[in-house]
Amino acid sequence: MSIHIGAQEGEIAETVLISGDPLRAKYVAENMLTDAVCYSSVRNMLGYTGKYNGKKVSVQGTGMGQSSLAIYVHELIHDYKVKNIIRIGTCGALKTDIKVGEIIIAQGASTDANFNKILFKGLDFAPMADFKLLISSYEKACKMGIDVRVGNVFSTDLFYFKNDPDRWKIWIEHKVLCTDMETSMLYTLAAGTDVKALSILTVSDNIITGEMSSIEDREKRFREMVKIALNIL
């Protein structure tokens, strides 16, 4: 039993879908898995294990931000020995031609956080997705008729940032597709182990154009994102 998850040995599957919003984890468990059982409600950061097409899979809330995600991913890896972690999250687009509701598969993830600088003693590390999960998710999406983009994302520690009007310029110039708050940490933590990691993101808003998705559109495309994740198990 870990400190923050509190599940018993064997209650968590080798493959875990993670979501910043614990209610999103609950939604997946109740609407897209069968025989789902809640294994954790510590701090209301809900976790469930169920089955998808007969395969055991877990879904776990992690909270918003890289520091919060790091706690749960560390425990999943080191206390529960999971093998595959797939983030199902949202992001803000950084290109004017990316529409809300589109799905982005994160190939790599830059960040403004300092954890990689600390870990690698001032040097830069380029966190990347597991290639097999990446290519499998792209191929599955194509077979399912779901349009996706694959590219680099920027994971920020600051959701609200008003002091620099040119904040996004350098990332846009270097072809970063979107910004989220968790992917870089996930990829770094997985890279130091034998765990495979992937981040699949639904665009909830476009930071450049100001476009926002409706609740209905977000739910529809969210289900598509989760279906991609579940079908690469």
C-alpha positions as CSV (number, residue, x, y, z in Angstrom):
1,M,0.0,0.0,0.0
2,S,1.4,3.4,-1.0
3,I,0.9,6.7,0.9
4,H,-1.2,8.5,-1.7
5,I,-3.0,5.8,-3.6
6,G,-3.5,3.2,-0.9
7,A,-4.4,0.3,-3.1
8,Q,-3.6,-3.3,-2.0
9,E,-1.2,-5.5,-4.0
10,G,-2.8,-6.8,-7.1
11,E,-5.6,-4.2,-7.3
12,I,-4.0,-2.1,-10.0
13,A,-3.5,-3.5,-13.5
14,E,-0.2,-3.4,-15.4
15,T,-1.7,-0.8,-17.8
16,V,-3.0,2.4,-16.2
17,L,-4.8,5.4,-17.9
18,I,-4.1,8.5,-15.9
19,S,-6.2,11.7,-15.8
20,G,-5.6,15.0,-14.1
21,D,-9.3,15.1,-13.2
22,P,-10.3,12.2,-10.9
23,L,-13.9,12.6,-12.1
24,R,-12.7,11.9,-15.6
25,A,-11.2,8.6,-14.2
26,K,-14.6,7.9,-12.6
27,Y,-16.4,8.6,-15.9
28,V,-14.1,6.2,-17.8
29,A,-14.6,3.5,-15.2
30,E,-18.4,3.8,-15.1
31,N,-19.0,4.2,-18.8
32,M,-16.2,2.5,-20.7
33,L,-15.0,-0.4,-18.5
34,T,-16.9,-3.4,-17.2
35,D,-16.8,-4.8,-13.7
36,A,-15.0,-1.6,-12.5
37,V,-14.1,-1.5,-8.8
38,C,-12.8,1.6,-6.9
39,Y,-9.4,0.7,-5.3
40,S,-8.6,4.2,-4.0
41,S,-10.4,7.3,-2.8
42,V,-7.5,8.8,-0.8
43,R,-7.9,12.6,-1.0
44,N,-10.7,12.0,-3.5
45,M,-8.0,11.2,-6.2
46,L,-10.1,8.3,-7.5
47,G,-8.7,5.1,-8.9
48,Y,-10.5,2.1,-10.5
49,T,-9.7,-1.2,-12.1
50,G,-12.0,-2.9,-14.6
51,K,-11.9,-4.7,-17.9
52,Y,-12.0,-3.6,-21.5
53,N,-12.6,-6.3,-24.1
54,G,-11.7,-8.8,-21.4
55,K,-8.3,-7.1,-20.5
56,K,-7.7,-5.8,-17.1
57,V,-7.0,-2.0,-17.0
58,S,-6.9,0.7,-14.4
59,V,-7.7,4.4,-14.5
60,Q,-6.2,6.8,-11.9
61,G,-6.6,10.5,-11.2
62,T,-3.4,12.4,-10.6
63,G,-4.4,16.0,-10.1
64,M,-3.3,19.0,-12.1
65,G,0.3,19.9,-12.7
66,Q,3.6,18.0,-12.9
67,S,4.4,17.9,-9.2
68,S,1.0,16.2,-8.4
69,L,1.4,13.8,-11.3
70,A,4.9,12.9,-10.2
71,I,3.6,11.6,-6.9
72,Y,1.0,9.3,-8.4
73,V,3.2,8.1,-11.3
74,H,6.1,7.4,-8.9
75,E,3.8,5.2,-6.7
76,L,2.3,3.5,-9.7
77,I,5.7,2.6,-11.0
78,H,7.6,1.7,-7.9
79,D,4.9,0.5,-5.5
80,Y,2.5,-1.2,-7.9
81,K,5.0,-2.2,-10.7
82,V,2.8,-1.0,-13.6
83,K,4.2,-1.5,-17.1
84,N,2.2,1.0,-19.3
85,I,1.0,4.5,-18.4
86,I,-1.2,6.4,-20.8
87,R,-2.2,10.0,-20.0
88,I,-5.7,11.0,-21.2
89,G,-5.8,14.8,-20.8
90,T,-6.6,18.1,-22.3
91,C,-4.4,20.8,-23.9
92,G,-4.4,24.3,-25.3
93,A,-3.5,24.5,-29.0
94,L,-0.7,26.8,-30.1
95,K,-1.4,26.8,-33.9
96,T,-4.3,28.7,-35.4
97,D,-5.3,25.8,-37.7
98,I,-5.8,23.4,-34.8
99,K,-9.4,23.2,-33.9
100,V,-10.9,22.5,-30.5
101,G,-11.8,18.9,-30.1
102,E,-8.8,17.7,-32.1
103,I,-6.7,15.0,-30.7
104,I,-2.9,15.3,-30.3
105,I,-0.5,12.5,-29.5
106,A,2.6,13.8,-27.8
107,Q,5.8,12.7,-29.4
108,G,8.0,14.6,-27.1
109,A,7.5,17.3,-24.3
110,S,9.4,20.4,-23.5
111,T,8.9,22.2,-20.1
112,D,9.5,25.4,-18.2
113,A,9.8,23.3,-15.0
114,N,13.2,22.7,-13.3
115,F,12.9,19.0,-12.5
116,N,14.9,17.9,-15.5
117,K,17.6,20.5,-14.8
118,I,17.8,19.2,-11.2
119,L,17.8,15.5,-12.2
120,F,20.3,15.9,-15.0
121,K,22.5,18.4,-13.1
122,G,21.9,21.4,-15.3
123,L,21.9,19.6,-18.6
124,D,18.9,19.3,-20.9
125,F,16.9,16.1,-21.3
126,A,14.4,15.5,-24.2
127,P,11.5,13.4,-22.8
128,M,9.9,11.2,-25.4
129,A,6.9,8.9,-25.7
130,D,7.4,5.1,-26.0
131,F,7.6,4.5,-29.7
132,K,5.6,1.3,-29.8
133,L,2.7,2.9,-27.9
134,L,3.0,6.0,-30.1
135,I,2.9,4.2,-33.5
136,S,0.2,1.8,-32.2
137,S,-2.0,4.7,-31.1
138,Y,-1.6,6.5,-34.4
139,E,-2.4,3.3,-36.4
140,K,-5.4,2.5,-34.2
141,A,-6.8,6.0,-34.6
142,C,-6.5,5.8,-38.4
143,K,-8.3,2.5,-38.4
144,M,-11.0,3.9,-36.2
145,G,-11.4,6.9,-38.5
146,I,-10.3,9.4,-35.9
147,D,-8.1,12.2,-37.1
148,V,-5.1,12.9,-34.9
149,R,-2.0,15.0,-35.0
150,V,1.4,13.8,-33.7
151,G,4.1,16.2,-32.5
152,N,5.8,18.0,-29.6
153,V,4.0,19.6,-26.7
154,F,5.0,22.1,-24.0
155,S,4.3,21.2,-20.4
156,T,4.0,24.3,-18.3
157,D,3.9,24.8,-14.5
158,L,1.9,28.1,-14.9
159,F,-1.7,27.9,-16.0
160,Y,-2.2,31.6,-15.5
161,F,0.6,33.8,-16.8
162,K,-0.2,37.5,-17.6
163,N,3.2,39.3,-17.6
164,D,4.7,38.2,-21.0
165,P,2.6,38.7,-24.1
166,D,5.2,36.9,-26.2
167,R,5.3,33.8,-23.9
168,W,4.2,31.4,-26.6
169,K,6.2,32.8,-29.5
170,I,9.3,30.7,-29.1
171,W,7.3,27.5,-28.8
172,I,5.2,28.3,-31.9
173,E,8.4,29.1,-33.9
174,H,9.7,25.7,-33.0
175,K,6.6,23.9,-34.1
176,V,5.2,22.9,-30.7
177,L,1.6,22.0,-31.2
178,C,0.0,22.6,-27.8
179,T,0.6,23.2,-24.1
180,D,-0.5,21.0,-21.2
181,M,0.7,20.7,-17.6
182,E,1.8,17.1,-17.2
183,T,3.3,15.2,-20.2
184,S,7.0,16.1,-19.7
185,M,7.1,14.8,-16.2
186,L,5.4,11.6,-17.2
187,Y,7.9,10.9,-20.0
188,T,10.9,11.7,-17.8
189,L,9.7,9.4,-15.0
190,A,9.0,6.6,-17.4
191,A,12.4,7.0,-19.2
192,G,14.3,6.1,-16.0
193,T,12.5,2.8,-15.7
194,D,11.2,0.0,-18.0
195,V,7.8,1.6,-18.1
196,K,6.2,2.6,-21.4
197,A,4.4,6.0,-21.4
198,L,2.2,7.9,-23.8
199,S,0.2,11.1,-23.6
200,I,-2.9,11.5,-25.7
201,L,-4.5,15.0,-25.5
202,T,-7.8,16.5,-26.5
203,V,-7.7,20.2,-27.5
204,S,-10.0,22.0,-25.1
205,D,-9.1,25.5,-26.3
206,N,-7.0,27.4,-28.8
207,I,-4.7,29.8,-26.9
208,I,-4.0,31.8,-30.1
209,T,-7.5,32.2,-31.5
210,G,-9.4,32.1,-28.2
211,E,-11.7,29.4,-29.4
212,M,-13.2,27.2,-26.6
213,S,-14.9,23.8,-26.8
214,S,-18.4,23.2,-25.6
215,I,-19.0,20.7,-22.9
216,E,-20.8,18.5,-25.5
217,D,-17.9,18.6,-28.0
218,R,-15.4,18.0,-25.2
219,E,-17.2,14.9,-24.0
220,K,-17.5,13.4,-27.5
221,R,-13.9,13.9,-28.4
222,F,-12.8,12.8,-24.9
223,R,-14.5,9.5,-25.5
224,E,-12.6,9.1,-28.8
225,M,-9.3,9.8,-27.1
226,V,-10.0,7.2,-24.4
227,K,-11.1,4.7,-27.1
228,I,-7.7,5.1,-28.8
229,A,-5.9,4.5,-25.4
230,L,-8.0,1.5,-24.6
231,N,-7.5,-0.1,-28.0
232,I,-3.7,-0.1,-27.9
233,L,-3.7,-2.4,-24.8
